[in-house]
Amino acid sequence: MMTHWKALDKDALRRRVGSMDQIAGIRLVELADGRERPGRAAMVHTGSGFEFTVLIDRCLDVAAASFCGQAMGGRSKVGDAAPQYYEHDGKNWLRSYFGGLVATCGLINVGAPSARSAELGSGLHGRIGNTPAQNLSIVQEWRGADYVLQITGTMRETTVFGENLTLTRTISTKLGETRFWIHDVVTNDGFNATPYMLLYHCNIGWPALDEGACMISPTRRIAPRDDAARDGADEWGSFSGPIHEYAEKVYYHEIVPDDEGWAAVAIVNGKPENAGLFGACVRYRPEQLPRFVQWKQLGEQDYVVGLEPCNCGVEGRDVDEAHGLLHTLAPGEEQHVDIEFGAVTTQHEVARLSTAAAAVKPEMTDSYLDFVEKPA
């Protein structure tokens, strides 16, 4: 009978393979087709059937992720694009928006472009997601009984006479995992206090998203962004199949963390005819990212739900500034952020998520101003 590697300890496993990438590893590749050229990527596989691709020249964002061949993140019709194709004017950020499981937005603006964001050289969702990583470090090594896979790099958002911010990102996982972790550190390397906005655009697509799928979330309060979202607001957590000319709906949530300070939000599709039970989960710490946005877009080909932990809104820098909601980093100050992404594949996981969500009764309010706290 064949022995599965899970039944072997470290030494027994090492005796059976010449290189650990036979089971799990990171492979660096160059993207060579169309507008993705000449981008670089890191392809990660953990040995469990969990795989994901990190775009080195796009903020170490995660372009694709899958478990046993089933996609977790939605992919846009734009596809991958190298950073030189970035257009910051207005909403042209969308012309190089690959979707993916993680697309980082910020650091000077998140959300709608405005005259102020244009003055700062930033349009929709900012520049950081089109910034290449430098000081790249790849780790593939045993640490005790764990075989660790890790990618680290730093992105700089800076200009002469202006902001000097860095985002240092570490993405890590290990042999046998069906999840990965992001640890980000945003640092003000300048000598002036600098406002910053940060949002993680976590895009869940088919087959996790489909007719009959649901959003499992410990939401205490929820507010529609506009009239389009108010229409059908009671169905914020349920989903249909693709709808022709669907108008996007955006909701602000107040998410309740567990006793350890983590909040978990998932999209789960439990219909057997849609590849069985499958979903994707995002866990984050509200003390680090105090706001949460749900982007519900059920259009044809633009069929995705965004789960978006953040420290800001999505109506643009001007709006947050007017409400006194902009977060600021003092000179030399750092902000640490921790997020976990994983596949949901068992009834036990669904029950655990559902129990936490059921303990909180969501209340619909008119505006996120009813529950968003101003920065200290």
PyMOL commands that set and color helices and strands:
alter all, ss='L'
color gray80, all
select helices_A, chain A and resi 5-7+10-14+20-22+34-36+83-85+92-96+115-119+128-130+227-230+233-235+272-274+317-322+347-358+368-370
alter helices_A, ss='H'
color red, helices_A
select strands_A, chain A and resi 25-30+40-45+50-55+61-67+70-71+103-107+134-143+146-158+164-174+179-188+194-204+214-216+219-224+249-255+263-269+278-284+291-298+303-310+327-329+334-344+363-364
alter strands_A, ss='S'
color yellow, strands_A
deselect
rebuild
show_as cartoon
